[in-house]
């Protein structure tokens, strides 16, 4: 059975999330560098085919709380420090996706598929 266009669009979204998370997880980040990291992540993913938009929010308050009382001025980026939304357009099917924490796990989900 051939995949449908919406299924292929969802697959494309998964590729983008895998790239975003595994390329940037572990990157040194601080509240002062959060905005520039957001911009770099968005630009990197928007370069990929079929990606219409990406919004990355590095949660600066959570970073500051993590760093409070530590000797270092930065920590490693993980899913608990970011929220992400993406819109993928593949051959007329649009997929809206998101990533946010669900308990202790950064959950990536398909929010909506429009044909």
Backbone as JSON Lines, residues from 0, in Angstrom:
{"i":0,"aa":"X","n":[0.84,-1.17,0.0],"ca":[0.0,0.0,0.0],"c":[0.89,1.24,0.0]}
{"i":1,"aa":"X","n":[0.61,2.14,-0.89],"ca":[1.35,3.4,-0.99],"c":[0.94,4.34,0.15]}
{"i":2,"aa":"X","n":[1.89,5.07,0.71],"ca":[1.5,6.05,1.75],"c":[0.69,7.18,1.12]}
{"i":3,"aa":"X","n":[-0.22,7.72,1.9],"ca":[-1.01,8.86,1.43],"c":[-0.17,10.13,1.54]}
{"i":4,"aa":"X","n":[-0.61,11.16,0.86],"ca":[0.09,12.44,0.96],"c":[0.12,12.96,2.39]}
{"i":5,"aa":"X","n":[-0.99,12.91,3.14],"ca":[-0.92,13.34,4.55],"c":[0.06,12.51,5.38]}
{"i":6,"aa":"X","n":[0.14,11.2,5.12],"ca":[1.1,10.37,5.84],"c":[2.53,10.78,5.52]}
{"i":7,"aa":"X","n":[2.8,11.07,4.25],"ca":[4.14,11.52,3.87],"c":[4.45,12.88,4.5]}
{"i":8,"aa":"X","n":[3.45,13.74,4.61],"ca":[3.65,15.04,5.27],"c":[4.01,14.83,6.75]}
{"i":9,"aa":"X","n":[3.34,13.9,7.41],"ca":[3.66,13.59,8.81],"c":[5.07,13.03,8.93]}
{"i":10,"aa":"X","n":[5.47,12.19,7.99],"ca":[6.83,11.66,7.97],"c":[7.85,12.8,7.85]}
{"i":11,"aa":"X","n":[7.57,13.75,6.97],"ca":[8.46,14.91,6.83],"c":[8.57,15.68,8.15]}
{"i":12,"aa":"X","n":[7.46,15.83,8.86],"ca":[7.48,16.5,10.16],"c":[8.39,15.74,11.13]}
{"i":13,"aa":"X","n":[8.29,14.42,11.14],"ca":[9.13,13.6,12.02],"c":[10.61,13.78,11.72]}
{"i":14,"aa":"X","n":[10.95,13.88,10.45],"ca":[12.35,14.11,10.07],"c":[12.83,15.43,10.65]}
{"i":15,"aa":"X","n":[12.01,16.46,10.53],"ca":[12.4,17.79,11.02],"c":[12.58,17.77,12.54]}
{"i":16,"aa":"X","n":[11.67,17.11,13.27],"ca":[11.81,17.05,14.72],"c":[13.04,16.26,15.13]}
{"i":17,"aa":"X","n":[13.29,15.14,14.46],"ca":[14.49,14.36,14.77],"c":[15.75,15.18,14.56]}
{"i":18,"aa":"X","n":[15.79,15.91,13.48],"ca":[16.93,16.77,13.2],"c":[17.08,17.85,14.25]}
{"i":19,"aa":"X","n":[15.99,18.54,14.55],"ca":[16.04,19.64,15.5],"c":[16.52,19.15,16.87]}
{"i":20,"aa":"X","n":[15.88,18.1,17.36],"ca":[16.19,17.66,18.72],"c":[17.61,17.1,18.82]}
{"i":21,"aa":"X","n":[17.96,16.2,17.93],"ca":[19.23,15.52,18.07],"c":[20.42,16.33,17.57]}
{"i":22,"aa":"X","n":[20.18,17.33,16.76],"ca":[21.26,18.22,16.36],"c":[21.6,19.2,17.47]}
{"i":23,"aa":"X","n":[20.59,19.66,18.21],"ca":[20.81,20.74,19.17],"c":[20.84,20.29,20.63]}
{"i":24,"aa":"X","n":[20.36,19.1,20.95],"ca":[20.43,18.61,22.34],"c":[21.9,18.57,22.75]}
{"i":25,"aa":"X","n":[22.17,19.1,23.91],"ca":[23.54,19.15,24.42],"c":[24.26,20.44,24.14]}
{"i":26,"aa":"X","n":[23.65,21.31,23.34],"ca":[24.26,22.61,23.04],"c":[24.35,23.43,24.32]}
{"i":27,"aa":"X","n":[25.5,24.03,24.62],"ca":[25.57,24.92,25.79],"c":[24.62,26.1,25.59]}
{"i":28,"aa":"X","n":[23.82,26.39,26.63],"ca":[22.84,27.47,26.54],"c":[22.72,28.17,27.89]}
{"i":29,"aa":"X","n":[22.49,29.46,27.82],"ca":[22.27,30.28,29.01],"c":[21.1,31.21,28.71]}
{"i":30,"aa":"X","n":[20.56,31.86,29.73],"ca":[19.5,32.83,29.44],"c":[19.97,33.91,28.45]}
{"i":31,"aa":"X","n":[21.23,34.29,28.52],"ca":[21.74,35.33,27.61],"c":[21.86,34.85,26.17]}
{"i":32,"aa":"X","n":[22.06,33.55,25.96],"ca":[22.23,33.05,24.59],"c":[20.97,32.39,24.04]}
{"i":33,"aa":"X","n":[19.91,32.32,24.83],"ca":[18.7,31.6,24.42],"c":[18.1,32.15,23.13]}
{"i":34,"aa":"X","n":[17.98,33.45,23.0],"ca":[17.34,34.03,21.81],"c":[18.13,33.73,20.53]}
{"i":35,"aa":"X","n":[19.44,33.81,20.6],"ca":[20.23,33.53,19.4],"c":[20.18,32.05,19.05]}
{"i":36,"aa":"X","n":[20.09,31.18,20.06],"ca":[19.95,29.75,19.79],"c":[18.59,29.45,19.16]}
{"i":37,"aa":"X","n":[17.54,30.09,19.64],"ca":[16.21,29.93,19.04],"c":[16.27,30.26,17.55]}
{"i":38,"aa":"X","n":[16.87,31.4,17.23],"ca":[16.96,31.84,15.84],"c":[17.75,30.86,15.0]}
{"i":39,"aa":"X","n":[18.86,30.36,15.52],"ca":[19.69,29.4,14.78],"c":[18.93,28.1,14.53]}
{"i":40,"aa":"X","n":[18.21,27.64,15.53],"ca":[17.45,26.4,15.37],"c":[16.34,26.57,14.34]}
{"i":41,"aa":"X","n":[15.62,27.67,14.42],"ca":[14.54,27.93,13.45],"c":[15.09,28.0,12.04]}
{"i":42,"aa":"X","n":[16.19,28.72,11.84],"ca":[16.76,28.87,10.5],"c":[17.26,27.53,9.96]}
{"i":43,"aa":"X","n":[17.86,26.72,10.81],"ca":[18.37,25.43,10.37],"c":[17.25,24.51,9.89]}
{"i":44,"aa":"X","n":[16.17,24.47,10.62],"ca":[15.07,23.59,10.24],"c":[14.29,24.15,9.06]}
{"i":45,"aa":"X","n":[14.11,25.47,8.99],"ca":[13.39,26.07,7.86],"c":[14.13,25.88,6.54]}
{"i":46,"aa":"X","n":[15.42,25.59,6.58],"ca":[16.17,25.3,5.36],"c":[15.73,24.0,4.71]}
{"i":47,"aa":"X","n":[15.13,23.11,5.48],"ca":[14.77,21.79,4.97],"c":[13.54,21.87,4.08]}
{"i":48,"aa":"X","n":[13.44,20.97,3.1],"ca":[12.29,20.98,2.19],"c":[10.98,20.82,2.93]}
{"i":49,"aa":"X","n":[9.95,21.47,2.44],"ca":[8.56,21.37,2.89],"c":[8.28,22.04,4.23]}
{"i":50,"aa":"X","n":[9.27,22.64,4.85],"ca":[9.06,23.29,6.14],"c":[8.62,24.72,5.9]}
{"i":51,"aa":"X","n":[7.39,25.03,6.31],"ca":[6.83,26.36,6.11],"c":[7.17,27.3,7.26]}
{"i":52,"aa":"X","n":[7.18,26.79,8.48],"ca":[7.52,27.64,9.61],"c":[7.94,26.8,10.81]}
{"i":53,"aa":"X","n":[8.8,27.4,11.63],"ca":[9.26,26.79,12.87],"c":[9.33,27.9,13.91]}
{"i":54,"aa":"X","n":[8.82,27.62,15.09],"ca":[8.95,28.54,16.21],"c":[9.56,27.76,17.37]}
{"i":55,"aa":"X","n":[10.71,28.22,17.84],"ca":[11.39,27.6,18.98],"c":[11.37,28.6,20.13]}
{"i":56,"aa":"X","n":[10.93,28.15,21.27],"ca":[10.94,28.96,22.48],"c":[11.83,28.28,23.5]}
{"i":57,"aa":"X","n":[13.03,28.84,23.72],"ca":[13.9,28.33,24.78],"c":[13.43,29.0,26.06]}
{"i":58,"aa":"X","n":[13.05,28.2,27.0],"ca":[12.4,28.67,28.23],"c":[13.45,29.25,29.19]}
{"i":59,"aa":"X","n":[13.62,30.56,29.1],"ca":[14.68,31.24,29.84],"c":[14.48,31.18,31.35]}
{"i":60,"aa":"X","n":[13.25,31.22,31.82],"ca":[13.01,31.14,33.26],"c":[13.47,29.79,33.81]}
{"i":61,"aa":"X","n":[13.21,28.71,33.07],"ca":[13.64,27.39,33.5],"c":[15.17,27.29,33.46]}
{"i":62,"aa":"X","n":[15.78,27.91,32.45],"ca":[17.25,27.93,32.4],"c":[17.81,28.65,33.62]}
{"i":63,"aa":"X","n":[17.26,29.81,33.93],"ca":[17.75,30.59,35.07],"c":[17.59,29.8,36.37]}
{"i":64,"aa":"X","n":[16.46,29.12,36.52],"ca":[16.25,28.32,37.74],"c":[17.26,27.18,37.82]}
{"i":65,"aa":"X","n":[17.56,26.55,36.7],"ca":[18.55,25.47,36.65],"c":[19.94,25.97,37.04]}
{"i":66,"aa":"X","n":[20.25,27.18,36.63],"ca":[21.6,27.73,36.87],"c":[21.75,28.37,38.24]}
{"i":67,"aa":"X","n":[20.65,28.62,38.91],"ca":[20.71,29.28,40.21],"c":[21.55,28.46,41.18]}
{"i":68,"aa":"X","n":[22.59,29.08,41.71],"ca":[23.48,28.42,42.67],"c":[24.56,27.54,42.06]}
{"i":69,"aa":"X","n":[24.63,27.48,40.75],"ca":[25.68,26.69,40.08],"c":[26.9,27.56,39.8]}
{"i":70,"aa":"X","n":[28.02,26.9,39.65],"ca":[29.24,27.64,39.35],"c":[29.34,28.01,37.87]}
{"i":71,"aa":"X","n":[28.69,27.25,36.99],"ca":[28.73,27.53,35.56],"c":[27.62,28.49,35.18]}
{"i":72,"aa":"X","n":[27.85,29.26,34.12],"ca":[26.86,30.22,33.63],"c":[25.99,29.65,32.52]}
{"i":73,"aa":"X","n":[26.1,28.36,32.25],"ca":[25.33,27.73,31.18],"c":[24.98,26.3,31.6]}
{"i":74,"aa":"X","n":[24.07,25.7,30.85],"ca":[23.74,24.29,31.0],"c":[23.56,23.71,29.6]}
{"i":75,"aa":"X","n":[23.29,22.43,29.51],"ca":[23.06,21.8,28.22],"c":[21.59,21.88,27.85]}
{"i":76,"aa":"X","n":[21.33,22.18,26.59],"ca":[19.96,22.24,26.09],"c":[19.36,20.84,26.08]}
{"i":77,"aa":"X","n":[18.18,20.71,26.64],"ca":[17.4,19.47,26.58],"c":[15.95,19.86,26.28]}
{"i":78,"aa":"X","n":[15.12,18.87,26.06],"ca":[13.72,19.12,25.75],"c":[12.99,19.89,26.83]}
{"i":79,"aa":"X","n":[13.41,19.76,28.08],"ca":[12.68,20.46,29.15],"c":[12.88,21.97,29.1]}
{"i":80,"aa":"X","n":[13.84,22.43,28.3],"ca":[14.09,23.87,28.19],"c":[13.52,24.48,26.92]}
{"i":81,"aa":"X","n":[12.76,23.7,26.13],"ca":[12.25,24.3,24.89],"c":[10.86,23.81,24.55]}
{"i":82,"aa":"X","n":[10.14,24.67,23.84],"ca":[8.86,24.34,23.22],"c":[8.99,24.68,21.75]}
{"i":83,"aa":"X","n":[8.43,23.83,20.91],"ca":[8.61,23.98,19.46],"c":[7.27,23.79,18.76]}
{"i":84,"aa":"X","n":[7.04,24.6,17.74],"ca":[5.9,24.4,16.83],"c":[6.44,24.42,15.41]}
{"i":85,"aa":"X","n":[5.89,23.56,14.56],"ca":[6.29,23.51,13.15],"c":[5.06,23.35,12.28]}
{"i":86,"aa":"X","n":[5.18,23.89,11.07],"ca":[4.16,23.67,10.05],"c":[4.87,23.15,8.8]}
{"i":87,"aa":"X","n":[4.43,21.99,8.34],"ca":[4.99,21.34,7.17],"c":[3.93,21.34,6.07]}
{"i":88,"aa":"X","n":[4.32,21.71,4.86],"ca":[3.4,21.67,3.72],"c":[4.01,20.73,2.68]}
{"i":89,"aa":"X","n":[3.36,19.61,2.47],"ca":[3.84,18.61,1.52],"c":[2.75,18.31,0.51]}
{"i":90,"aa":"X","n":[2.98,18.75,-0.72],"ca":[2.07,18.48,-1.84],"c":[0.6,18.73,-1.5]}
{"i":91,"aa":"X","n":[0.34,19.85,-0.86],"ca":[-1.03,20.24,-0.57],"c":[-1.56,19.78,0.78]}
{"i":92,"aa":"X","n":[-0.83,18.95,1.49],"ca":[-1.21,18.57,2.85],"c":[-0.37,19.37,3.84]}
{"i":93,"aa":"X","n":[-1.04,19.96,4.81],"ca":[-0.36,20.74,5.82],"c":[-0.45,20.02,7.16]}
{"i":94,"aa":"X","n":[0.7,19.91,7.83],"ca":[0.77,19.27,9.13],"c":[1.26,20.3,10.13]}
{"i":95,"aa":"X","n":[0.52,20.45,11.21],"ca":[0.92,21.33,12.3],"c":[1.35,20.44,13.46]}
{"i":96,"aa":"X","n":[2.56,20.67,13.97],"ca":[3.14,19.82,15.0],"c":[3.64,20.67,16.17]}
{"i":97,"aa":"X","n":[3.9,19.99,17.29],"ca":[4.45,20.7,18.45],"c":[5.3,19.75,19.28]}
{"i":98,"aa":"X","n":[6.12,20.36,20.13],"ca":[6.89,19.61,21.11],"c":[6.83,20.38,22.42]}
{"i":99,"aa":"X","n":[6.47,19.67,23.49],"ca":[6.5,20.24,24.83],"c":[6.68,19.09,25.81]}
{"i":100,"aa":"X","n":[6.97,19.43,27.03],"ca":[7.21,18.4,28.04],"c":[5.89,17.72,28.43]}
{"i":101,"aa":"X","n":[5.95,16.43,28.55],"ca":[4.85,15.64,29.08],"c":[5.47,14.82,30.22]}
{"i":102,"aa":"X","n":[5.27,15.3,31.43],"ca":[5.97,14.7,32.56],"c":[7.45,15.0,32.44]}
{"i":103,"aa":"X","n":[8.26,13.97,32.33],"ca":[9.7,14.17,32.2],"c":[10.21,13.86,30.79]}
{"i":104,"aa":"X","n":[9.29,13.86,29.81],"ca":[9.66,13.49,28.44],"c":[9.24,14.58,27.46]}
{"i":105,"aa":"X","n":[10.15,14.97,26.55],"ca":[9.77,15.96,25.52],"c":[8.92,15.28,24.44]}
{"i":106,"aa":"X","n":[7.64,15.51,24.48],"ca":[6.69,14.84,23.59],"c":[6.52,15.63,22.3]}
{"i":107,"aa":"X","n":[6.74,14.97,21.17],"ca":[6.53,15.56,19.85],"c":[5.24,14.98,19.31]}
{"i":108,"aa":"X","n":[4.35,15.87,18.84],"ca":[3.05,15.37,18.39],"c":[2.55,16.08,17.14]}
{"i":109,"aa":"X","n":[1.73,15.36,16.42],"ca":[0.99,15.93,15.3],"c":[-0.27,16.55,15.91]}
{"i":110,"aa":"X","n":[-0.43,17.83,15.69],"ca":[-1.6,18.55,16.23],"c":[-2.76,18.56,15.24]}
{"i":111,"aa":"X","n":[-2.43,18.67,13.96],"ca":[-3.49,18.8,12.95],"c":[-2.94,18.44,11.58]}
{"i":112,"aa":"X","n":[-3.75,17.77,10.79],"ca":[-3.43,17.48,9.39],"c":[-4.57,18.03,8.55]}
{"i":113,"aa":"X","n":[-4.24,18.87,7.57],"ca":[-5.24,19.45,6.69],"c":[-4.87,19.09,5.25]}
{"i":114,"aa":"X","n":[-5.84,18.51,4.54],"ca":[-5.61,18.16,3.13],"c":[-6.09,19.26,2.24]}
